[in-house]
Amino acid sequence: MEKRQEDGETVTHLSKVEARSGSRTTVTRSILVTSLALVIAVLLIVVAIGYFRADKTGADEVNSDNRAGSAAPQN
């Protein structure tokens, strides 16, 4: 940190490291990328489990009933 007198006022100049309050690291970026990858993996697993467990849904029953009803002769 460096203090100077400019135009009758005391001005403080900080170096890049002091302004960032620490050294330059990639820890934050690594944590963000890793957590994003984990969230995507968990989401894919949840969707896959739901997809493969759903043998027949309520919508499938309604569609099959509608097809059966439309094939029957109407009076």
Distance bins in CASP14 RR format, pairs under 12 A and 6 or more apart:
PFRMAT RR
TARGET T0000
AUTHOR 0000-0000-0000
RMODE 2
METHOD distances of the structure
MODEL  1
1 10 0 0 0 0 0 1 0 0 0 0 0
1 11 0 0 0 0 0 1 0 0 0 0 0
1 12 1 0 0 1 0 0 0 0 0 0 0
1 13 1 0 0 1 0 0 0 0 0 0 0
1 14 1 0 1 0 0 0 0 0 0 0 0
1 15 1 0 0 1 0 0 0 0 0 0 0
1 17 0 0 0 0 0 1 0 0 0 0 0
1 18 1 0 1 0 0 0 0 0 0 0 0
1 19 0 0 0 0 1 0 0 0 0 0 0
2 10 0 0 0 0 0 1 0 0 0 0 0
2 11 0 0 0 0 1 0 0 0 0 0 0
2 12 1 0 0 1 0 0 0 0 0 0 0
2 13 1 0 1 0 0 0 0 0 0 0 0
2 14 1 0 0 1 0 0 0 0 0 0 0
2 15 0 0 0 0 1 0 0 0 0 0 0
2 18 0 0 0 0 1 0 0 0 0 0 0
3 9 0 0 0 0 0 1 0 0 0 0 0
3 10 1 0 1 0 0 0 0 0 0 0 0
3 11 1 0 0 1 0 0 0 0 0 0 0
3 12 1 0 1 0 0 0 0 0 0 0 0
3 13 1 0 0 1 0 0 0 0 0 0 0
3 14 0 0 0 0 0 1 0 0 0 0 0
4 10 1 0 0 1 0 0 0 0 0 0 0
4 11 1 0 1 0 0 0 0 0 0 0 0
4 12 0 0 0 0 1 0 0 0 0 0 0
4 13 1 0 0 1 0 0 0 0 0 0 0
5 11 1 0 0 1 0 0 0 0 0 0 0
5 12 0 0 0 0 0 1 0 0 0 0 0
5 13 0 0 0 0 0 1 0 0 0 0 0
6 12 0 0 0 0 0 1 0 0 0 0 0
6 13 0 0 0 0 1 0 0 0 0 0 0
12 18 0 0 0 0 1 0 0 0 0 0 0
12 19 0 0 0 0 0 1 0 0 0 0 0
13 19 0 0 0 0 1 0 0 0 0 0 0
14 20 0 0 0 0 1 0 0 0 0 0 0
14 21 0 0 0 0 1 0 0 0 0 0 0
14 22 0 0 0 0 0 1 0 0 0 0 0
15 21 0 0 0 0 0 1 0 0 0 0 0
15 22 0 0 0 0 0 1 0 0 0 0 0
15 23 0 0 0 0 0 1 0 0 0 0 0
16 22 0 0 0 0 1 0 0 0 0 0 0
16 23 0 0 0 0 0 1 0 0 0 0 0
16 24 0 0 0 0 1 0 0 0 0 0 0
17 23 1 0 0 1 0 0 0 0 0 0 0
17 24 1 0 0 1 0 0 0 0 0 0 0
17 25 0 0 0 0 0 1 0 0 0 0 0
20 28 0 0 0 0 0 1 0 0 0 0 0
25 31 0 0 0 0 0 1 0 0 0 0 0
26 32 0 0 0 0 0 1 0 0 0 0 0
26 33 0 0 0 0 1 0 0 0 0 0 0
26 34 0 0 0 0 0 1 0 0 0 0 0
27 33 0 0 0 0 0 1 0 0 0 0 0
27 34 0 0 0 0 0 1 0 0 0 0 0
28 34 0 0 0 0 0 1 0 0 0 0 0
28 35 0 0 0 0 0 1 0 0 0 0 0
29 35 0 0 0 0 0 1 0 0 0 0 0
29 36 0 0 0 0 0 1 0 0 0 0 0
30 36 0 0 0 0 0 1 0 0 0 0 0
30 37 0 0 0 0 0 1 0 0 0 0 0
31 37 0 0 0 0 0 1 0 0 0 0 0
31 38 0 0 0 0 0 1 0 0 0 0 0
32 38 0 0 0 0 0 1 0 0 0 0 0
32 39 0 0 0 0 0 1 0 0 0 0 0
33 39 0 0 0 0 0 1 0 0 0 0 0
33 40 0 0 0 0 0 1 0 0 0 0 0
34 40 0 0 0 0 0 1 0 0 0 0 0
34 41 0 0 0 0 0 1 0 0 0 0 0
35 41 0 0 0 0 0 1 0 0 0 0 0
35 42 0 0 0 0 0 1 0 0 0 0 0
36 42 0 0 0 0 0 1 0 0 0 0 0
36 43 0 0 0 0 0 1 0 0 0 0 0
37 43 0 0 0 0 0 1 0 0 0 0 0
37 44 0 0 0 0 0 1 0 0 0 0 0
38 44 0 0 0 0 0 1 0 0 0 0 0
38 45 0 0 0 0 0 1 0 0 0 0 0
39 45 0 0 0 0 0 1 0 0 0 0 0
39 46 0 0 0 0 0 1 0 0 0 0 0
40 46 0 0 0 0 0 1 0 0 0 0 0
40 47 0 0 0 0 0 1 0 0 0 0 0
41 47 0 0 0 0 0 1 0 0 0 0 0
41 48 0 0 0 0 0 1 0 0 0 0 0
42 48 0 0 0 0 0 1 0 0 0 0 0
42 49 0 0 0 0 0 1 0 0 0 0 0
43 49 0 0 0 0 0 1 0 0 0 0 0
43 50 0 0 0 0 0 1 0 0 0 0 0
44 50 0 0 0 0 0 1 0 0 0 0 0
44 51 0 0 0 0 0 1 0 0 0 0 0
45 51 0 0 0 0 0 1 0 0 0 0 0
45 52 0 0 0 0 0 1 0 0 0 0 0
46 52 0 0 0 0 0 1 0 0 0 0 0
46 53 0 0 0 0 0 1 0 0 0 0 0
47 53 0 0 0 0 0 1 0 0 0 0 0
47 54 0 0 0 0 0 1 0 0 0 0 0
48 54 0 0 0 0 0 1 0 0 0 0 0
50 57 0 0 0 0 0 1 0 0 0 0 0
51 57 0 0 0 0 0 1 0 0 0 0 0
54 60 0 0 0 0 1 0 0 0 0 0 0
55 61 0 0 0 0 0 1 0 0 0 0 0
56 62 0 0 0 0 0 1 0 0 0 0 0
56 63 0 0 0 0 0 1 0 0 0 0 0
56 64 0 0 0 0 1 0 0 0 0 0 0
57 63 0 0 0 0 1 0 0 0 0 0 0
57 64 0 0 0 0 0 1 0 0 0 0 0
58 64 0 0 0 0 1 0 0 0 0 0 0
58 65 0 0 0 0 1 0 0 0 0 0 0
59 65 0 0 0 0 0 1 0 0 0 0 0
59 66 0 0 0 0 0 1 0 0 0 0 0
60 66 0 0 0 0 0 1 0 0 0 0 0
60 67 0 0 0 0 0 1 0 0 0 0 0
61 67 0 0 0 0 0 1 0 0 0 0 0
61 68 0 0 0 0 0 1 0 0 0 0 0
62 68 0 0 0 0 0 1 0 0 0 0 0
62 69 0 0 0 0 0 1 0 0 0 0 0
63 69 0 0 0 0 0 1 0 0 0 0 0
63 70 0 0 0 0 0 1 0 0 0 0 0
64 70 0 0 0 0 0 1 0 0 0 0 0
64 71 0 0 0 0 0 1 0 0 0 0 0
65 71 0 0 0 0 0 1 0 0 0 0 0
65 72 0 0 0 0 0 1 0 0 0 0 0
66 72 0 0 0 0 0 1 0 0 0 0 0
END
